[in-house]
């Protein structure tokens, strides 16, 4: 970031008075440009004992399978964004219930937050959007586990099938960290009905 979007003057990276970290500041119009984490929102679409997965047609992880998800847009709620992404990537219509919030992942290493909702497919009229090569329903036994695009997606799917067997779907929050050795650790830090610690380390 080099120039102020308000007055076009050059920006300076410094810690503003009263702040605790460096920001891009404009010494001409005194604007401070804050850079905050990005929110990624998605849906775990369910039909009977199957879930809907999308095969990515774009990078990163082109050709891998994922849940429909993407960045929130300005002016929409997290759930509205997740519904929109599901329509764009899978052409799917959803039935949303009041307990739809399901998993939340903090990724401080890359300054992102992922939020997934559970929802039922309204019908079987789905088709790949421009960011998807394919869209398909999978039973647990048929999930292409080695071809899942992202750890947050794999964890969400794993927890769903565990919860389906127990009949309880708690809301869980995780912290995901990327390490120098290319491993990824996923730690459960909050669960709406279970007090537990669950840490997994995955090497990419």
C-alpha positions in Angstrom: 0.0 0.0 0.0 1.7 3.2 -1.2 -0.9 6.0 -1.6 -3.8 7.3 0.4 -7.2 6.4 -1.2 -8.6 9.7 0.2 -6.1 12.3 -1.0 -3.5 10.3 -3.1 -0.6 11.4 -0.9 2.2 8.9 0.0 1.6 6.7 3.0 3.9 6.0 6.0 3.9 2.8 7.9 4.1 3.8 11.6 2.4 3.2 14.9 -0.3 6.0 15.4 -0.4 7.7 18.8 -2.5 5.6 21.2 -2.2 2.5 19.0 -0.1 -0.7 19.6 0.8 -1.7 16.1 2.0 -0.2 12.8 -0.6 1.1 10.4 -0.5 2.8 7.0 -0.9 6.5 7.8 -1.4 9.5 5.7 0.4 12.6 7.0 -1.4 14.8 4.6 -5.1 14.2 5.5 -4.4 12.2 8.8 -6.3 9.1 7.6 -5.3 5.8 9.1 -5.8 2.7 6.9 -6.7 -0.3 9.0 -6.1 -3.8 7.6 -8.3 -6.4 9.3 -8.9 -10.1 8.9 -11.0 -11.4 6.0 -14.2 -13.5 6.7 -14.8 -16.6 4.6 -18.3 -18.1 4.9 -19.7 -21.3 3.7 -22.3 -24.1 4.1 -22.2 -27.8 4.8 -25.2 -28.7 2.5 -26.9 -32.0 3.6 -29.4 -34.3 1.9 -30.3 -37.4 3.9 -27.1 -39.1 4.8 -25.0 -37.3 2.2 -23.3 -34.0 1.9 -22.7 -31.8 -1.2 -19.1 -31.1 -2.2 -17.7 -28.9 -5.0 -14.6 -29.7 -7.0 -12.6 -26.5 -7.3 -12.0 -25.1 -10.8 -9.7 -22.3 -9.6 -6.6 -22.0 -7.5 -5.7 -22.5 -4.7 -6.2 -26.3 -4.6 -7.7 -26.5 -8.1 -9.1 -30.0 -8.6 -9.6 -30.7 -4.9 -13.0 -31.0 -3.2 -14.4 -28.5 -0.8 -17.6 -27.2 0.7 -19.2 -24.2 -1.0 -17.6 -21.1 0.6 -16.0 -17.7 -0.2 -15.3 -14.2 1.1 -18.1 -12.2 2.6 -19.2 -9.1 0.6 -19.9 -5.7 2.1 -23.5 -5.2 3.1 -24.3 -8.9 3.8 -24.5 -11.0 6.9 -22.3 -14.1 7.3 -25.3 -16.4 6.7 -26.4 -14.4 3.6 -22.8 -14.6 2.2 -22.8 -18.4 2.8 -26.1 -18.9 1.1 -24.9 -16.7 -1.9 -21.7 -18.7 -2.2 -23.6 -22.0 -2.2 -25.8 -20.7 -5.0 -22.8 -19.4 -7.0 -20.6 -22.4 -6.6 -23.1 -25.3 -6.5 -26.4 -23.8 -7.9 -28.1 -25.2 -4.8 -31.1 -23.9 -2.9 -31.0 -24.3 0.9 -33.5 -24.7 3.8 -32.0 -22.8 6.7 -32.9 -23.6 10.3 -32.4 -21.5 13.5 -29.5 -23.8 14.6 -27.5 -23.5 11.4 -24.2 -22.0 12.8 -21.8 -24.9 13.1 -18.0 -24.3 13.0 -15.8 -21.3 13.3 -12.1 -21.3 12.5 -9.6 -18.6 13.5 -6.6 -18.5 11.2 -4.4 -15.8 12.7 -1.3 -16.8 10.7 -3.0 -15.7 7.5 -5.5 -13.2 9.0 -8.7 -15.0 8.1 -11.8 -16.3 9.9 -13.9 -19.2 8.4 -17.5 -19.7 9.4 -19.6 -22.7 8.3 -23.3 -23.3 8.6 -25.3 -26.5 8.4 -28.2 -26.5 6.0 -30.4 -28.9 4.1 -30.7 -28.9 0.4 -34.2 -27.9 -0.7 -34.1 -30.1 -3.7 -31.6 -32.0 -5.9 -31.4 -29.3 -8.5 -27.7 -28.4 -8.3 -24.9 -27.8 -10.8 -21.4 -26.5 -10.9 -20.9 -22.7 -11.1 -17.9 -21.1 -12.8 -15.6 -21.7 -9.9 -16.5 -25.5 -9.7 -15.5 -28.3 -12.1 -18.1 -30.6 -10.5 -20.7 -30.9 -7.7 -21.7 -34.2 -6.1 -23.4 -35.7 -3.1 -21.2 -38.0 -1.0 -22.0 -40.5 1.8 -19.4 -40.7 4.6 -17.9 -43.9 3.2 -17.4 -42.3 -0.2 -15.8 -39.0 0.8 -12.5 -38.4 -1.1 -10.7 -37.6 2.1 -7.2 -37.4 0.5 -8.6 -34.9 -2.0 -10.2 -32.4 0.4 -8.9 -28.9 -0.4 -8.5 -27.4 3.1 -8.0 -28.6 6.7 -11.0 -26.4 7.9 -13.2 -28.2 5.4 -12.0 -31.6 6.4 -12.5 -30.9 10.1 -16.0 -29.6 9.5 -17.0 -32.7 7.5 -15.4 -35.0 10.1 -17.2 -33.4 13.0 -20.5 -33.5 11.1 -20.5 -37.2 10.6 -19.4 -37.7 14.3 -22.3 -35.5 15.4 -24.8 -37.2 13.1 -24.1 -40.5 14.9 -24.7 -38.9 18.3 -27.6 -36.7 17.2 -26.1 -33.6 18.7 -24.6 -30.7 16.7 -22.7 -28.4 19.0 -21.2 -25.1 17.7 -17.4 -25.4 17.8 -14.6 -22.8 17.5 -11.1 -23.7 16.5 -7.7 -22.0 16.1 -5.7 -23.1 13.1 -2.0 -22.2 12.9 0.4 -22.6 10.0 3.9 -23.6 11.1 7.4 -23.1 9.5 7.7 -26.9 8.8 4.5 -26.7 6.7 2.4 -28.4 9.3 -1.0 -27.1 10.4 -2.3 -27.5 13.9 -6.0 -27.3 14.7 -7.0 -26.7 18.3 -10.6 -26.8 19.6 -11.0 -23.8 21.9 -14.8 -23.7 22.4 -17.7 -26.1 22.1 -21.3 -25.2 23.0 -22.0 -28.4 24.9 -18.7 -30.2 25.5 -15.8 -29.1 27.6 -12.8 -30.7 25.9 -9.4 -30.1 24.4 -8.8 -31.5 20.9 -5.5 -30.7 19.1 -4.6 -32.2 15.8 -1.4 -31.6 13.8 -1.5 -32.1 10.1 1.5 -32.0 7.7 0.6 -30.5 4.3 
